[in-house]
Amino acid sequence: MQMNSAAAIVPIVIVLLIIVVTLAARHRGYGVGGRNTIVRCLEGHLFTTLWIPGISLKAIRFGPLRVQRCQVGDHLSIVTPGEKVGSQRC
């Protein structure tokens, strides 16, 4: 019985972790979790994409990294969420 209850807790912990990380990123000014998420490639190009934490529909995942085609420079690159325009911190 102990094994079954522990196995049921793991998915719940993973979902809660994804929610906490998404909320923390939004609080820091990143538009994570939605259709028009601003992302930045390694060359510094900014473009929008579909970004769902924990799921990759338009990117290839290598652990925590996402490789996607840059829409600006037309190349493959690691992408990360960019800060929202106007959310500059001093």
VEXTORMAR-775111 format. One record per atom (N, C-alpha, C): residue number from 0; atom name; y, z, x. Coordinates in Angstrom, 3 decimals, always signed. Each point is the difference from the previous one (the first is absolute). Layout:
! residues N
<NUM, "CA", <Y, Z, X>>
...
END
This chain:
! residues 90
<0, "N", <-1.199, +0.000, +0.805>>
<0, "CA", <+1.199, +0.000, -0.805>>
<0, "C", <+1.265, +0.000, +0.849>>
<1, "N", <+0.005, +0.691, +1.100>>
<1, "CA", <+1.175, +0.071, +0.871>>
<1, "C", <+0.383, -1.394, +0.506>>
<2, "N", <-0.987, -0.828, +0.339>>
<2, "CA", <+0.278, -1.331, +0.523>>
<2, "C", <+0.728, -0.867, -1.022>>
<3, "N", <-0.407, +0.065, -1.253>>
<3, "CA", <+0.617, -0.821, -1.036>>
<3, "C", <+1.450, +0.361, -0.241>>
<4, "N", <+0.322, +1.290, +0.001>>
<4, "CA", <+1.386, +0.401, -0.229>>
<4, "C", <+0.877, -0.360, +1.194>>
<5, "N", <-0.546, +0.084, +1.212>>
<5, "CA", <+0.764, -0.390, +1.187>>
<5, "C", <+0.238, -1.502, +0.018>>
<6, "N", <-0.994, -0.773, -0.419>>
<6, "CA", <+0.148, -1.454, -0.046>>
<6, "C", <+1.019, -0.426, -1.051>>
<7, "N", <+0.157, +0.775, -1.048>>
<7, "CA", <+0.970, -0.327, -1.046>>
<7, "C", <+1.419, +0.348, +0.423>>
<8, "N", <+0.154, +0.934, +0.913>>
<8, "CA", <+1.324, +0.429, +0.439>>
<8, "C", <+0.634, -0.996, +0.966>>
<9, "N", <-0.814, -0.688, +0.804>>
<9, "CA", <+0.526, -0.919, +1.022>>
<9, "C", <+0.892, -1.087, -0.599>>
<10, "N", <-0.408, -0.738, -1.035>>
<10, "CA", <+0.900, -1.019, -0.567>>
<10, "C", <+1.301, +0.585, -0.544>>
<11, "N", <-0.074, +1.180, -0.577>>
<11, "CA", <+1.205, +0.647, -0.538>>
<11, "C", <+0.966, +0.330, +1.131>>
<12, "N", <-0.516, +0.501, +1.112>>
<12, "CA", <+0.843, +0.328, +1.154>>
<12, "C", <+0.636, -1.264, +0.571>>
<13, "N", <-0.749, -1.096, +0.064>>
<13, "CA", <+0.541, -1.259, +0.525>>
<13, "C", <+1.133, -0.513, -0.879>>
<14, "N", <-0.187, +0.022, -1.314>>
<14, "CA", <+1.050, -0.458, -0.927>>
<14, "C", <+1.239, +0.879, +0.124>>
<15, "N", <-0.190, +1.307, +0.068>>
<15, "CA", <+1.148, +0.911, +0.147>>
<15, "C", <+0.727, -0.244, +1.315>>
<16, "N", <-0.729, -0.265, +1.078>>
<16, "CA", <+0.614, -0.290, +1.293>>
<16, "C", <+0.841, -1.276, -0.060>>
<17, "N", <-0.515, -1.048, -0.645>>
<17, "CA", <+0.750, -1.247, -0.148>>
<17, "C", <+1.280, +0.243, -0.798>>
<18, "N", <-0.073, +0.791, -1.059>>
<18, "CA", <+1.176, +0.298, -0.814>>
<18, "C", <+1.040, +0.765, +0.815>>
<19, "N", <-0.431, +1.002, +0.761>>
<19, "CA", <+0.930, +0.799, +0.805>>
<19, "C", <+0.674, -0.860, +1.060>>
<20, "N", <-0.765, -0.846, +0.693>>
<20, "CA", <+0.574, -0.865, +1.044>>
<20, "C", <+0.986, -0.985, -0.616>>
<21, "N", <-0.331, -0.568, -1.149>>
<21, "CA", <+0.904, -0.943, -0.672>>
<21, "C", <+1.305, +0.685, -0.404>>
<22, "N", <-0.094, +1.184, -0.580>>
<22, "CA", <+1.212, +0.724, -0.404>>
<22, "C", <+0.843, +0.401, +1.209>>
<23, "N", <-0.636, +0.396, +1.096>>
<23, "CA", <+0.740, +0.352, +1.216>>
<23, "C", <+0.720, -1.215, +0.570>>
<24, "N", <-0.662, -1.149, -0.006>>
<24, "CA", <+0.631, -1.220, +0.510>>
<24, "C", <+1.182, -0.408, -0.870>>
<25, "N", <-0.144, +0.108, -1.312>>
<25, "CA", <+1.123, -0.324, -0.893>>
<25, "C", <+1.168, +0.950, +0.205>>
<26, "N", <-0.300, +1.268, +0.225>>
<26, "CA", <+1.053, +0.994, +0.236>>
<26, "C", <+0.780, -0.310, +1.276>>
<27, "N", <-0.672, -0.572, +0.994>>
<27, "CA", <+0.657, -0.353, +1.270>>
<27, "C", <+0.743, -1.332, -0.074>>
<28, "N", <-0.040, -0.681, -1.149>>
<28, "CA", <+0.768, -1.228, -0.161>>
<28, "C", <-0.818, -1.269, +0.040>>
<29, "N", <-1.322, +0.123, +0.100>>
<29, "CA", <-0.859, -1.180, +0.014>>
<29, "C", <-0.404, -0.335, -1.419>>
<30, "N", <+0.100, -1.275, -0.353>>
<30, "CA", <-0.406, -0.442, -1.330>>
<30, "C", <-1.472, -0.341, -0.018>>
<31, "N", <-0.841, +0.996, +0.053>>
<31, "CA", <-1.442, -0.208, +0.093>>
<31, "C", <-0.629, +0.117, -1.372>>
<32, "N", <-0.926, -0.883, -0.274>>
<32, "CA", <-0.757, +0.082, -1.238>>
<32, "C", <+0.606, -0.816, -1.105>>
<33, "N", <-0.003, -1.294, +0.149>>
<33, "CA", <+0.546, -0.831, -1.052>>
<33, "C", <-0.004, -1.465, +0.368>>
<34, "N", <+0.558, -0.789, -0.903>>
<34, "CA", <+0.010, -1.441, +0.170>>
<34, "C", <+0.932, -0.475, +1.099>>
<35, "N", <+1.208, +0.444, -0.005>>
<35, "CA", <+1.001, -0.506, +0.941>>
<35, "C", <+0.297, +1.016, +1.089>>
<36, "N", <-1.020, +0.354, +0.744>>
<36, "CA", <+0.171, +0.935, +1.097>>
<36, "C", <+0.521, -0.751, +1.211>>
<37, "N", <+1.063, +0.504, +0.607>>
<37, "CA", <+0.556, -0.620, +1.203>>
<37, "C", <-0.870, +0.399, +1.178>>
<38, "N", <-0.473, -1.003, +0.752>>
<38, "CA", <-0.806, +0.253, +1.188>>
<38, "C", <+0.644, -0.680, +1.201>>
<39, "N", <-0.371, +0.471, +1.194>>
<39, "CA", <+0.537, -0.542, +1.243>>
<39, "C", <-1.167, -0.407, +0.887>>
<40, "N", <+0.070, -1.213, +0.556>>
<40, "CA", <-1.025, -0.439, +0.951>>
<40, "C", <+0.394, +0.492, +1.396>>
<41, "N", <-0.875, -0.214, +0.978>>
<41, "CA", <+0.270, +0.476, +1.355>>
<41, "C", <+1.200, -0.691, +0.656>>
<42, "N", <+0.352, -1.197, -0.496>>
<42, "CA", <+1.169, -0.703, +0.541>>
<42, "C", <+1.292, +0.426, -0.683>>
<43, "N", <-0.094, +0.903, -0.979>>
<43, "CA", <+1.198, +0.529, -0.651>>
<43, "C", <+0.400, -0.704, -1.277>>
<44, "N", <-0.765, -1.010, -0.423>>
<44, "CA", <+0.329, -0.696, -1.244>>
<44, "C", <-0.269, +0.907, -1.192>>
<45, "N", <+0.883, -0.036, -0.977>>
<45, "CA", <-0.165, +0.756, -1.240>>
<45, "C", <-0.338, -0.953, -1.137>>
<46, "N", <-0.991, +0.380, -0.810>>
<46, "CA", <-0.344, -0.777, -1.187>>
<46, "C", <-0.686, +0.933, -0.989>>
<47, "N", <-0.173, -0.470, -1.225>>
<47, "CA", <-0.631, +0.838, -1.020>>
<47, "C", <-1.449, -0.420, -0.204>>
<48, "N", <-0.814, +0.968, -0.393>>
<48, "CA", <-1.406, -0.259, -0.259>>
<48, "C", <-0.539, +1.033, -0.976>>
<49, "N", <-1.205, -0.213, -0.469>>
<49, "CA", <-0.692, +0.973, -0.836>>
<49, "C", <-0.615, +1.047, +0.918>>
<50, "N", <+0.374, +1.257, -0.160>>
<50, "CA", <-0.500, +1.079, +0.866>>
<50, "C", <-0.534, +1.114, -0.875>>
<51, "N", <-1.305, +0.161, +0.006>>
<51, "CA", <-0.643, +1.081, -0.740>>
<51, "C", <-0.697, +0.879, +1.032>>
<52, "N", <+0.386, +1.263, +0.111>>
<52, "CA", <-0.615, +0.876, +0.998>>
<52, "C", <-1.523, +0.069, -0.162>>
<53, "N", <-0.712, -0.206, +1.104>>
<53, "CA", <-1.455, +0.075, -0.010>>
<53, "C", <-0.694, -1.276, -0.419>>
<54, "N", <+0.752, -1.006, -0.452>>
<54, "CA", <-0.587, -1.258, -0.469>>
<54, "C", <+0.748, -1.160, +0.635>>
<55, "N", <-0.739, -1.013, +0.434>>
<55, "CA", <+0.635, -1.193, +0.571>>
<55, "C", <-0.440, -1.223, -0.785>>
<56, "N", <+0.942, -0.632, -0.672>>
<56, "CA", <-0.298, -1.218, -0.738>>
<56, "C", <+0.444, -1.243, +0.760>>
<57, "N", <+1.080, +0.109, +0.768>>
<57, "CA", <+0.550, -1.148, +0.715>>
<57, "C", <-0.048, +0.179, +1.513>>
<58, "N", <-0.681, +1.043, +0.473>>
<58, "CA", <-0.027, +0.299, +1.427>>
<58, "C", <-1.423, +0.334, +0.444>>
<59, "N", <-0.232, -0.105, +1.294>>
<59, "CA", <-1.268, +0.402, +0.598>>
<59, "C", <+0.206, +1.384, +0.596>>
<60, "N", <-0.889, +0.923, -0.283>>
<60, "CA", <+0.143, +1.370, +0.480>>
<60, "C", <-0.801, +0.206, +1.278>>
<61, "N", <+0.613, +0.641, +0.983>>
<61, "CA", <-0.663, +0.472, +1.211>>
<61, "C", <+0.334, +1.481, +0.112>>
<62, "N", <-0.793, +0.827, -0.669>>
<62, "CA", <+0.313, +1.424, -0.063>>
<62, "C", <+1.295, +0.180, -0.773>>
<63, "N", <+0.985, +0.691, +0.588>>
<63, "CA", <+1.263, +0.204, -0.702>>
<63, "C", <+0.951, -1.196, +0.106>>
<64, "N", <-0.344, -1.004, +0.796>>
<64, "CA", <+0.884, -1.154, +0.216>>
<64, "C", <-0.268, -1.088, -1.030>>
<65, "N", <+1.060, -0.705, -0.378>>
<65, "CA", <-0.114, -1.153, -0.899>>
<65, "C", <+0.502, -1.238, +0.730>>
<66, "N", <-0.827, -1.027, +0.025>>
<66, "CA", <+0.390, -1.286, +0.593>>
<66, "C", <+0.216, -0.965, -1.153>>
<67, "N", <+1.178, -0.619, +0.004>>
<67, "CA", <+0.380, -0.887, -1.093>>
<67, "C", <+0.843, -1.134, +0.557>>
<68, "N", <+0.037, -1.112, -0.728>>
<68, "CA", <+0.849, -1.123, +0.409>>
<68, "C", <+1.451, +0.353, -0.277>>
<69, "N", <+0.828, -0.111, +1.020>>
<69, "CA", <+1.434, +0.230, -0.158>>
<69, "C", <+0.581, -1.204, -0.732>>
<70, "N", <+0.659, +0.249, -1.115>>
<70, "CA", <+0.571, -1.079, -0.805>>
<70, "C", <+1.258, -0.584, +0.624>>
<71, "N", <+0.619, +0.736, +0.911>>
<71, "CA", <+1.243, -0.463, +0.621>>
<71, "C", <-0.303, -0.852, +1.227>>
<72, "N", <-0.837, +0.529, +0.901>>
<72, "CA", <-0.308, -0.698, +1.244>>
<72, "C", <-1.263, -0.820, -0.036>>
<73, "N", <-0.723, -0.003, -1.128>>
<73, "CA", <-1.229, -0.757, -0.184>>
<73, "C", <-1.004, +0.257, +1.126>>
<74, "N", <-0.300, +1.284, +0.233>>
<74, "CA", <-0.994, +0.395, +0.999>>
<74, "C", <-0.748, +1.228, -0.517>>
<75, "N", <-1.160, +0.284, +0.597>>
<75, "CA", <-0.736, +1.206, -0.353>>
<75, "C", <+0.537, +1.160, +0.813>>
<76, "N", <+0.161, +1.148, -0.642>>
<76, "CA", <+0.552, +1.153, +0.687>>
<76, "C", <-0.420, +1.282, -0.704>>
<77, "N", <+0.054, +1.098, +0.727>>
<77, "CA", <-0.175, +1.310, -0.608>>
<77, "C", <+1.279, +0.300, -0.780>>
<78, "N", <-0.149, +0.449, -1.240>>
<78, "CA", <+1.168, +0.317, -0.823>>
<78, "C", <+0.008, +1.480, -0.339>>
<79, "N", <+1.212, +0.546, -0.117>>
<79, "CA", <+0.199, +1.393, -0.392>>
<79, "C", <+1.097, +0.036, -1.060>>
<80, "N", <-0.017, +1.007, -0.874>>
<80, "CA", <+1.076, +0.085, -0.987>>
<80, "C", <+1.336, +0.172, +0.678>>
<81, "N", <+1.011, -0.742, -0.470>>
<81, "CA", <+1.347, +0.136, +0.510>>
<81, "C", <+0.805, +0.890, -0.923>>
<82, "N", <+1.080, +0.548, +0.508>>
<82, "CA", <+0.848, +0.855, -0.838>>
<82, "C", <+0.754, -0.844, -0.994>>
<83, "N", <+0.312, +0.602, -1.148>>
<83, "CA", <+0.770, -0.695, -1.019>>
<83, "C", <+1.380, -0.328, +0.539>>
<84, "N", <+0.561, -1.118, -0.419>>
<84, "CA", <+1.343, -0.378, +0.396>>
<84, "C", <+0.975, +1.023, -0.557>>
<85, "N", <+0.873, +0.483, +0.841>>
<85, "CA", <+0.987, +0.978, -0.430>>
<85, "C", <-0.470, +1.432, +0.149>>
<86, "N", <-1.185, +0.201, +0.557>>
<86, "CA", <-0.480, +1.381, +0.170>>
<86, "C", <+0.084, +0.424, +1.458>>
<87, "N", <+1.011, -0.481, +0.694>>
<87, "CA", <+0.213, +0.347, +1.404>>
<87, "C", <+0.240, +1.495, +0.126>>
<88, "N", <-0.662, +0.620, +0.972>>
<88, "CA", <+0.207, +1.422, +0.242>>
<88, "C", <+0.908, +0.183, +1.204>>
<89, "N", <+0.869, +0.986, -0.063>>
<89, "CA", <+0.896, +0.265, +1.111>>
<89, "C", <-0.576, +1.052, +0.911>>
END
